[in-house]
Amino acid sequence: MSVVRRLVSTRPAYREAAVAAAVQLSVAALGFTVLLVVNHHLGHGVRWLLYRWDSGHYLHVAERGYPSALLYRPDGTPEYNRLAFFPLVPALIRGVHLVSGLPHAYAGVLVSWCAAAVAAVGVYALVRSLGGRPGAGYACVALWACCPYAFALWVPYSEAVFSAFLVWALVALVRERWLAAGVLCAFAGTVRPTATVLIAALLAAAGWAALRRRDGWRPWAALAVAPLGLLVSWLFLGSRVGRWDGWFEAERAWGQSFDFGVGTLGVLRRILLYRDLGAAGDVRQVGVLAVVLLTAAGVLALALDRRVPWPLVVVVAGAWLLMVGTPGSPFSKPRFMLPFLPVLLLLVARPLGRVPLGVRVCLYGGGAVVSGWYAAGLLVLFDGSP
């Protein structure tokens, strides 16, 4: 980490931070507009769209709270239950609703867009902290904002809020600001259970610093604080149904128990052998295959790039292992990697940042249009949770 310490630059100036947020919001606005236009053309209202899939679960929790019991099927497995959704995003939606008077659905959109802008500034700061030029930082932000699954940053999903905490925790981690990294990890643990990979990376980095007796008490404080959000979320959700393992029991219904990749290998086998290719599923299956294989290649490339600190490699590698090791909905795997994508984009952001501005604008604009069009398929037309 000593090399990283020398690479660290100062915080992005306010102007640069504003530009990074503006880049993200501009690209998102174009993609979201395309999504709304296609959704309207297909005969659906905006409110109907915003309650699709995970958005509906978060919004219902914000409106009515968590259930007070777990229901079971005749075979003994639990029914689908909103207890599986972590509490911070519904709390933020409810808070914005109470303060602003906006309907819950629009309050959820506001939460996602604000969080995505904060995350975009963090992505820019991460690139700059690793010695990247401003153009590389903006390129990384724009590519992240127009990726095919960027719709999760526009609607009341948890990805935007989780990305904000994740990216800024990584910034604090590479700058060796241990206490800030620990606090941000704790907040990330109240948003998504995938915070486990971020916590693991922080525990490894802070533990190594503590063993080497560097930075005094701060690494020890980070070790103590980082897991708190995740533990509190598990206990809080379990308390809703009167059992400490309530979240784990509810999660069984969603097929998210770790199976060491058996389920994912079955999905990949069917894709590679062209089996079970429904009319609505073939495009997404190609995306799943690409994400699994390209992320693995990206992790290897990051590991070979001496400019990338090893904790960032650990985070993405851990996310890949968790994505592959849990079956769940196969079509959700690309969305699962969305918050971690900026780290992988470090590989292409530097060369892209040197491309002429006009070329980049066309690339980002075209990507936003395609992202919005594809989002309409994911949210409106295709069967299965995206």
DRENFI-864537 format. One record per residue (C-alpha): residue number from 1; residue in three letters; z, x, y. Coordinates in nm, 2 decimals. Each point is the difference from the previous one (the first is absolute). Layout:
(NUM, 'ALA', (Z, X, Y))
...
END
This chain:
(1, 'MET', (0.00, 0.00, 0.00))
(2, 'SER', (0.03, 0.30, 0.23))
(3, 'VAL', (-0.38, 0.01, 0.04))
(4, 'VAL', (0.01, -0.37, 0.09))
(5, 'ARG', (0.26, 0.07, 0.26))
(6, 'ARG', (-0.24, 0.24, 0.18))
(7, 'LEU', (-0.29, -0.25, -0.02))
(8, 'VAL', (0.20, -0.28, 0.16))
(9, 'SER', (-0.13, -0.10, 0.34))
(10, 'THR', (0.18, -0.20, 0.26))
(11, 'ARG', (0.01, -0.37, -0.01))
(12, 'PRO', (-0.33, -0.17, 0.09))
(13, 'ALA', (-0.02, -0.07, 0.37))
(14, 'TYR', (0.03, -0.36, 0.11))
(15, 'ARG', (-0.37, -0.01, 0.08))
(16, 'GLU', (-0.10, 0.13, -0.34))
(17, 'ALA', (0.24, -0.24, -0.17))
(18, 'ALA', (-0.15, -0.29, 0.19))
(19, 'VAL', (-0.35, 0.11, -0.09))
(20, 'ALA', (0.10, 0.02, -0.37))
(21, 'ALA', (0.15, -0.36, 0.01))
(22, 'ALA', (-0.31, -0.12, 0.19))
(23, 'VAL', (-0.23, 0.14, -0.26))
(24, 'GLN', (0.18, -0.17, -0.28))
(25, 'LEU', (0.03, -0.33, 0.18))
(26, 'SER', (-0.37, 0.00, 0.10))
(27, 'VAL', (-0.12, 0.07, -0.35))
(28, 'ALA', (0.24, -0.26, -0.14))
(29, 'ALA', (-0.11, -0.26, 0.26))
(30, 'LEU', (-0.36, 0.03, -0.10))
(31, 'GLY', (0.08, -0.02, -0.37))
(32, 'PHE', (0.24, -0.29, 0.05))
(33, 'THR', (-0.26, -0.19, 0.21))
(34, 'VAL', (-0.26, 0.04, -0.28))
(35, 'LEU', (0.26, -0.13, -0.25))
(36, 'LEU', (0.08, -0.31, 0.22))
(37, 'VAL', (-0.37, -0.08, 0.05))
(38, 'VAL', (-0.08, 0.02, -0.37))
(39, 'ASN', (0.32, -0.20, -0.08))
(40, 'HIS', (-0.11, -0.27, 0.25))
(41, 'HIS', (-0.35, 0.00, -0.14))
(42, 'LEU', (0.15, -0.07, -0.35))
(43, 'GLY', (0.18, -0.30, 0.14))
(44, 'HIS', (0.36, 0.13, 0.02))
(45, 'GLY', (0.24, 0.00, 0.29))
(46, 'VAL', (0.19, 0.30, 0.14))
(47, 'ARG', (0.34, -0.13, -0.12))
(48, 'TRP', (-0.14, -0.05, -0.36))
(49, 'LEU', (-0.12, 0.36, 0.01))
(50, 'LEU', (0.33, 0.14, 0.12))
(51, 'TYR', (0.19, -0.16, -0.28))
(52, 'ARG', (-0.21, 0.15, -0.28))
(53, 'TRP', (0.15, 0.20, -0.27))
(54, 'ASP', (0.29, 0.24, 0.10))
(55, 'SER', (-0.01, -0.13, 0.36))
(56, 'GLY', (0.10, -0.34, -0.12))
(57, 'HIS', (0.30, 0.14, -0.18))
(58, 'TYR', (0.13, 0.20, 0.29))
(59, 'LEU', (-0.05, -0.30, 0.24))
(60, 'HIS', (0.17, -0.24, -0.23))
(61, 'VAL', (0.30, 0.24, -0.03))
(62, 'ALA', (0.01, 0.03, 0.38))
(63, 'GLU', (-0.01, -0.38, 0.03))
(64, 'ARG', (0.23, -0.11, -0.28))
(65, 'GLY', (0.19, 0.31, -0.13))
(66, 'TYR', (0.02, 0.13, -0.35))
(67, 'PRO', (0.04, -0.22, -0.31))
(68, 'SER', (0.35, -0.03, -0.14))
(69, 'ALA', (-0.09, 0.00, -0.37))
(70, 'LEU', (-0.24, 0.16, -0.25))
(71, 'LEU', (-0.20, -0.24, -0.21))
(72, 'TYR', (-0.13, 0.10, -0.35))
(73, 'ARG', (-0.29, -0.09, -0.21))
(74, 'PRO', (0.04, -0.12, -0.36))
(75, 'ASP', (-0.07, 0.35, -0.13))
(76, 'GLY', (0.29, 0.14, 0.20))
(77, 'THR', (-0.20, 0.18, 0.27))
(78, 'PRO', (0.08, -0.09, 0.37))
(79, 'GLU', (-0.22, -0.23, 0.20))
(80, 'TYR', (-0.17, 0.14, 0.31))
(81, 'ASN', (0.27, 0.04, 0.26))
(82, 'ARG', (0.00, 0.10, 0.37))
(83, 'LEU', (0.32, 0.20, -0.07))
(84, 'ALA', (-0.24, 0.29, -0.08))
(85, 'PHE', (-0.10, 0.04, 0.37))
(86, 'PHE', (0.22, 0.24, 0.20))
(87, 'PRO', (0.19, -0.14, 0.30))
(88, 'LEU', (-0.09, 0.19, 0.32))
(89, 'VAL', (-0.35, -0.15, 0.06))
(90, 'PRO', (0.12, -0.36, -0.03))
(91, 'ALA', (0.29, 0.08, 0.22))
(92, 'LEU', (-0.23, 0.15, 0.27))
(93, 'ILE', (-0.23, -0.30, -0.02))
(94, 'ARG', (0.29, -0.24, 0.04))
(95, 'GLY', (0.13, 0.20, 0.29))
(96, 'VAL', (-0.33, 0.00, 0.18))
(97, 'HIS', (-0.03, -0.37, -0.06))
(98, 'LEU', (0.34, -0.08, 0.14))
(99, 'VAL', (-0.05, 0.22, 0.31))
(100, 'SER', (-0.36, -0.09, 0.08))
(101, 'GLY', (-0.03, -0.35, -0.13))
(102, 'LEU', (-0.32, 0.09, -0.19))
(103, 'PRO', (-0.06, -0.17, -0.33))
(104, 'HIS', (0.11, 0.22, -0.29))
(105, 'ALA', (-0.36, 0.08, -0.10))
(106, 'TYR', (-0.09, 0.13, 0.34))
(107, 'ALA', (0.33, 0.18, 0.04))
(108, 'GLY', (-0.09, 0.18, -0.33))
(109, 'VAL', (-0.33, 0.11, 0.14))
(110, 'LEU', (0.17, 0.13, 0.31))
(111, 'VAL', (0.25, 0.20, -0.21))
(112, 'SER', (-0.28, 0.15, -0.21))
(113, 'TRP', (-0.22, 0.10, 0.30))
(114, 'CYS', (0.29, 0.16, 0.19))
(115, 'ALA', (0.11, 0.19, -0.31))
(116, 'ALA', (-0.35, 0.11, -0.07))
(117, 'ALA', (-0.03, 0.14, 0.35))
(118, 'VAL', (0.33, 0.19, -0.04))
(119, 'ALA', (-0.13, 0.13, -0.33))
(120, 'ALA', (-0.33, 0.11, 0.16))
(121, 'VAL', (0.19, 0.21, 0.25))
(122, 'GLY', (0.19, 0.15, -0.29))
(123, 'VAL', (-0.32, 0.08, -0.18))
(124, 'TYR', (-0.12, 0.18, 0.31))
(125, 'ALA', (0.33, 0.18, 0.04))
(126, 'LEU', (-0.02, 0.11, -0.37))
(127, 'VAL', (-0.34, 0.15, 0.04))
(128, 'ARG', (0.10, 0.18, 0.32))
(129, 'SER', (0.32, 0.13, -0.16))
(130, 'LEU', (-0.21, 0.17, -0.26))
(131, 'GLY', (-0.21, 0.18, 0.26))
(132, 'GLY', (-0.29, -0.25, 0.02))
(133, 'ARG', (-0.19, -0.06, 0.32))
(134, 'PRO', (0.02, -0.33, 0.19))
(135, 'GLY', (-0.35, -0.10, -0.14))
(136, 'ALA', (0.13, 0.04, -0.35))
(137, 'GLY', (0.30, -0.21, 0.07))
(138, 'TYR', (-0.21, -0.28, 0.14))
(139, 'ALA', (-0.24, 0.02, -0.29))
(140, 'CYS', (0.28, -0.03, -0.25))
(141, 'VAL', (0.13, -0.31, 0.18))
(142, 'ALA', (-0.34, -0.16, 0.02))
(143, 'LEU', (-0.09, 0.06, -0.37))
(144, 'TRP', (0.33, -0.15, -0.10))
(145, 'ALA', (-0.05, -0.30, 0.22))
(146, 'CYS', (-0.35, -0.08, -0.14))
(147, 'CYS', (0.06, 0.07, -0.37))
(148, 'PRO', (-0.09, -0.29, -0.24))
(149, 'TYR', (0.36, -0.12, -0.05))
(150, 'ALA', (0.10, 0.02, 0.37))
(151, 'PHE', (0.03, -0.38, 0.00))
(152, 'ALA', (0.37, 0.06, -0.11))
(153, 'LEU', (0.06, 0.14, 0.35))
(154, 'TRP', (-0.13, -0.32, 0.17))
(155, 'VAL', (0.18, -0.28, -0.18))
(156, 'PRO', (0.38, -0.05, -0.08))
(157, 'TYR', (0.01, 0.25, -0.29))
(158, 'SER', (0.26, 0.27, -0.02))
(159, 'GLU', (-0.25, 0.30, 0.01))
(160, 'ALA', (0.00, 0.04, 0.38))
(161, 'VAL', (0.38, 0.01, 0.04))
(162, 'PHE', (0.03, 0.23, -0.30))
(163, 'SER', (-0.27, 0.23, 0.13))
(164, 'ALA', (0.18, 0.04, 0.33))
(165, 'PHE', (0.32, 0.11, -0.16))
(166, 'LEU', (-0.18, 0.21, -0.27))
(167, 'VAL', (-0.23, 0.19, 0.24))
(168, 'TRP', (0.27, 0.08, 0.26))
(169, 'ALA', (0.24, 0.10, -0.28))
(170, 'LEU', (-0.27, 0.25, -0.11))
(171, 'VAL', (-0.03, 0.13, 0.36))
(172, 'ALA', (0.37, 0.05, 0.01))
(173, 'LEU', (-0.01, 0.17, -0.34))
(174, 'VAL', (-0.26, 0.26, 0.08))
(175, 'ARG', (0.18, 0.07, 0.33))
(176, 'GLU', (0.33, 0.04, -0.20))
(177, 'ARG', (0.18, -0.27, 0.20))
(178, 'TRP', (0.21, -0.09, -0.29))
(179, 'LEU', (0.22, -0.27, 0.14))
(180, 'ALA', (-0.29, -0.19, 0.15))
(181, 'ALA', (-0.20, 0.03, -0.32))
(182, 'GLY', (0.30, -0.14, -0.20))
(183, 'VAL', (0.05, -0.30, 0.24))
(184, 'LEU', (-0.37, -0.08, -0.02))
(185, 'CYS', (0.00, 0.02, -0.38))
(186, 'ALA', (0.30, -0.24, 0.00))
(187, 'PHE', (-0.20, -0.25, 0.21))
(188, 'ALA', (-0.31, 0.04, -0.22))
(189, 'GLY', (0.22, -0.09, -0.30))
(190, 'THR', (0.06, -0.34, 0.15))
(191, 'VAL', (-0.37, -0.07, 0.02))
(192, 'ARG', (-0.15, 0.09, -0.34))
(193, 'PRO', (0.13, 0.15, -0.33))
(194, 'THR', (-0.27, 0.26, 0.02))
(195, 'ALA', (0.23, 0.18, 0.25))
(196, 'THR', (0.13, 0.16, -0.32))
(197, 'VAL', (-0.27, 0.27, 0.02))
(198, 'LEU', (0.07, 0.07, 0.36))
(199, 'ILE', (0.38, 0.03, -0.07))
(200, 'ALA', (-0.08, 0.23, -0.30))
(201, 'ALA', (-0.20, 0.23, 0.22))
(202, 'LEU', (0.27, 0.01, 0.27))
(203, 'LEU', (0.27, 0.07, -0.26))
(204, 'ALA', (-0.20, 0.29, -0.13))
(205, 'ALA', (-0.07, 0.15, 0.34))
(206, 'ALA', (0.34, -0.06, 0.15))
(207, 'GLY', (0.17, 0.11, -0.33))
(208, 'TRP', (-0.20, 0.33, 0.01))
(209, 'ALA', (0.10, 0.06, 0.36))
(210, 'ALA', (0.36, -0.08, -0.08))
(211, 'LEU', (0.00, 0.24, -0.29))
(212, 'ARG', (-0.14, 0.27, 0.22))
(213, 'ARG', (0.27, -0.08, 0.26))
(214, 'ARG', (-0.24, -0.08, 0.27))
(215, 'ASP', (0.05, -0.24, 0.30))
(216, 'GLY', (0.37, -0.05, -0.07))
(217, 'TRP', (0.13, -0.35, -0.09))
(218, 'ARG', (-0.33, -0.18, 0.09))
(219, 'PRO', (-0.17, 0.03, -0.34))
(220, 'TRP', (0.32, -0.12, -0.17))
(221, 'ALA', (0.01, -0.30, 0.24))
(222, 'ALA', (-0.37, -0.08, -0.09))
(223, 'LEU', (0.08, 0.01, -0.37))
(224, 'ALA', (0.28, -0.25, 0.05))
(225, 'VAL', (-0.18, -0.24, 0.24))
(226, 'ALA', (-0.36, -0.01, -0.15))
(227, 'PRO', (0.08, -0.23, -0.31))
(228, 'LEU', (0.22, -0.24, 0.19))
(229, 'GLY', (-0.27, -0.25, 0.10))
(230, 'LEU', (-0.14, -0.03, -0.35))
(231, 'LEU', (0.35, -0.04, -0.15))
(232, 'VAL', (0.10, -0.26, 0.26))
(233, 'SER', (-0.32, -0.20, -0.06))
(234, 'TRP', (0.05, -0.01, -0.38))
(235, 'LEU', (0.36, -0.11, 0.04))
(236, 'PHE', (-0.08, -0.25, 0.27))
(237, 'LEU', (-0.27, -0.17, -0.20))
(238, 'GLY', (0.21, 0.01, -0.31))
(239, 'SER', (0.28, -0.17, 0.19))
(240, 'ARG', (-0.23, -0.30, 0.07))
(241, 'VAL', (0.02, -0.09, -0.37))
(242, 'GLY', (0.34, 0.14, -0.08))
(243, 'ARG', (-0.10, 0.31, -0.21))
(244, 'TRP', (-0.04, 0.36, 0.11))
(245, 'ASP', (-0.34, 0.04, -0.19))
(246, 'GLY', (-0.14, -0.32, 0.15))
(247, 'TRP', (-0.30, 0.18, 0.16))
(248, 'PHE', (-0.09, 0.18, -0.32))
(249, 'GLU', (0.02, -0.32, -0.20))
(250, 'ALA', (-0.23, -0.18, 0.26))
(251, 'GLU', (-0.24, 0.29, 0.00))
(252, 'ARG', (-0.06, -0.04, -0.38))
(253, 'ALA', (-0.19, -0.32, 0.08))
(254, 'TRP', (-0.25, 0.20, 0.21))
(255, 'GLY', (-0.07, 0.25, -0.27))
(256, 'GLN', (0.12, 0.30, 0.20))
(257, 'SER', (0.22, 0.16, -0.27))
(258, 'PHE', (-0.09, 0.37, -0.05))
(259, 'ASP', (-0.21, 0.04, -0.32))
(260, 'PHE', (-0.11, 0.36, 0.05))
(261, 'GLY', (-0.36, -0.10, 0.07))
(262, 'VAL', (-0.07, -0.20, -0.32))
(263, 'GLY', (-0.11, -0.31, 0.20))
(264, 'THR', (-0.21, 0.19, 0.24))
(265, 'LEU', (-0.17, 0.19, -0.27))
(266, 'GLY', (-0.09, -0.33, -0.16))
(267, 'VAL', (-0.15, -0.12, 0.33))
(268, 'LEU', (-0.20, 0.32, 0.05))
(269, 'ARG', (-0.13, -0.01, -0.36))
(270, 'ARG', (-0.13, -0.36, 0.06))
(271, 'ILE', (-0.16, 0.11, 0.33))
(272, 'LEU', (-0.17, 0.31, -0.15))
(273, 'LEU', (-0.13, -0.19, -0.29))
(274, 'TYR', (-0.12, -0.29, 0.22))
(275, 'ARG', (0.22, -0.26, -0.17))
(276, 'ASP', (0.13, -0.31, 0.17))
(277, 'LEU', (-0.21, 0.04, 0.31))
(278, 'GLY', (0.03, -0.34, 0.16))
(279, 'ALA', (-0.22, -0.09, 0.30))
(280, 'ALA', (0.29, 0.03, 0.24))
(281, 'GLY', (0.16, 0.30, -0.16))
(282, 'ASP', (-0.26, 0.27, -0.04))
(283, 'VAL', (0.01, 0.13, 0.36))
(284, 'ARG', (0.37, 0.03, -0.01))
(285, 'GLN', (0.00, 0.17, -0.33))
(286, 'VAL', (-0.22, 0.27, 0.14))
(287, 'GLY', (0.25, 0.04, 0.28))
(288, 'VAL', (0.29, 0.03, -0.25))
(289, 'LEU', (-0.19, 0.27, -0.19))
(290, 'ALA', (-0.09, 0.19, 0.31))
(291, 'VAL', (0.36, -0.01, 0.14))
(292, 'VAL', (0.16, 0.12, -0.33))
(293, 'LEU', (-0.25, 0.29, -0.05))
(294, 'LEU', (-0.05, 0.10, 0.37))
(295, 'THR', (0.37, 0.00, 0.07))
(296, 'ALA', (0.06, 0.23, -0.29))
(297, 'ALA', (-0.27, 0.24, 0.13))
(298, 'GLY', (0.15, -0.03, 0.35))
(299, 'VAL', (0.34, 0.10, -0.12))
(300, 'LEU', (-0.15, 0.31, -0.17))
(301, 'ALA', (-0.19, 0.09, 0.32))
(302, 'LEU', (0.32, -0.05, 0.21))
(303, 'ALA', (0.19, 0.23, -0.24))
(304, 'LEU', (-0.26, 0.27, 0.04))
(305, 'ASP', (-0.01, -0.03, 0.38))
(306, 'ARG', (0.26, 0.25, 0.14))
(307, 'ARG', (0.00, -0.19, 0.33))
(308, 'VAL', (0.16, -0.30, -0.16))
(309, 'PRO', (0.38, 0.02, -0.05))
(310, 'TRP', (0.11, -0.06, -0.36))
(311, 'PRO', (0.22, -0.31, 0.08))
(312, 'LEU', (-0.32, -0.18, 0.11))
(313, 'VAL', (-0.16, 0.09, -0.33))
(314, 'VAL', (0.31, -0.13, -0.19))
(315, 'VAL', (-0.01, -0.33, 0.19))
(316, 'VAL', (-0.36, -0.07, -0.08))
(317, 'ALA', (0.03, 0.12, -0.36))
(318, 'GLY', (0.31, -0.22, -0.05))
(319, 'ALA', (-0.18, -0.30, 0.15))
(320, 'TRP', (-0.30, 0.06, -0.24))
(321, 'LEU', (0.24, 0.03, -0.30))
(322, 'LEU', (0.17, -0.33, 0.10))
(323, 'MET', (-0.33, -0.17, 0.05))
(324, 'VAL', (-0.13, 0.11, -0.34))
(325, 'GLY', (0.33, -0.05, -0.18))
(326, 'THR', (0.06, -0.36, 0.10))
(327, 'PRO', (-0.25, -0.27, -0.13))
(328, 'GLY', (0.05, -0.30, 0.23))
(329, 'SER', (-0.32, -0.14, 0.16))
(330, 'PRO', (-0.27, 0.26, -0.04))
(331, 'PHE', (-0.18, -0.11, 0.31))
(332, 'SER', (0.31, 0.08, 0.21))
(333, 'LYS', (-0.02, 0.37, -0.08))
(334, 'PRO', (-0.22, 0.10, 0.30))
(335, 'ARG', (0.23, -0.18, 0.23))
(336, 'PHE', (0.30, 0.17, -0.16))
(337, 'MET', (-0.15, 0.34, 0.12))
(338, 'LEU', (-0.08, -0.12, 0.35))
(339, 'PRO', (0.32, 0.13, 0.17))
(340, 'PHE', (-0.05, 0.34, -0.17))
(341, 'LEU', (-0.37, 0.02, 0.09))
(342, 'PRO', (0.05, 0.19, 0.33))
(343, 'VAL', (0.13, 0.30, -0.20))
(344, 'LEU', (-0.31, 0.01, -0.21))
(345, 'LEU', (-0.22, -0.04, 0.31))
(346, 'LEU', (0.13, 0.33, 0.12))
(347, 'LEU', (-0.27, 0.15, -0.22))
(348, 'VAL', (-0.28, -0.15, 0.20))
(349, 'ALA', (0.15, -0.06, 0.34))
(350, 'ARG', (-0.05, 0.35, 0.13))
(351, 'PRO', (-0.38, 0.03, -0.07))
(352, 'LEU', (-0.06, -0.36, 0.11))
(353, 'GLY', (0.19, 0.07, 0.33))
(354, 'ARG', (-0.28, 0.25, 0.09))
(355, 'VAL', (-0.28, -0.26, -0.04))
(356, 'PRO', (-0.16, -0.13, 0.32))
(357, 'LEU', (0.19, -0.29, 0.15))
(358, 'GLY', (-0.29, -0.24, -0.02))
(359, 'VAL', (-0.04, 0.06, -0.38))
(360, 'ARG', (0.37, -0.06, -0.05))
(361, 'VAL', (0.00, -0.32, 0.20))
(362, 'CYS', (-0.29, -0.13, -0.22))
(363, 'LEU', (0.18, 0.10, -0.31))
(364, 'TYR', (0.33, -0.16, 0.09))
(365, 'GLY', (-0.17, -0.32, 0.13))
(366, 'GLY', (-0.20, -0.03, -0.31))
(367, 'GLY', (0.30, 0.06, -0.21))
(368, 'ALA', (0.20, -0.27, 0.18))
(369, 'VAL', (-0.28, -0.26, -0.05))
(370, 'VAL', (-0.02, 0.08, -0.38))
(371, 'SER', (0.38, 0.00, -0.02))
(372, 'GLY', (0.02, -0.35, 0.16))
(373, 'TRP', (-0.28, -0.13, -0.22))
(374, 'TYR', (0.17, 0.14, -0.31))
(375, 'ALA', (0.34, -0.14, 0.11))
(376, 'ALA', (-0.16, -0.35, 0.00))
(377, 'GLY', (-0.09, 0.05, -0.37))
(378, 'LEU', (0.34, 0.14, -0.09))
(379, 'LEU', (0.20, -0.27, 0.18))
(380, 'VAL', (-0.22, -0.30, -0.01))
(381, 'LEU', (-0.25, 0.01, -0.28))
(382, 'PHE', (0.12, 0.22, -0.29))
(383, 'ASP', (0.26, -0.12, -0.25))
(384, 'GLY', (0.31, 0.21, -0.05))
(385, 'SER', (0.23, 0.16, 0.26))
(386, 'PRO', (-0.16, 0.28, 0.19))
END
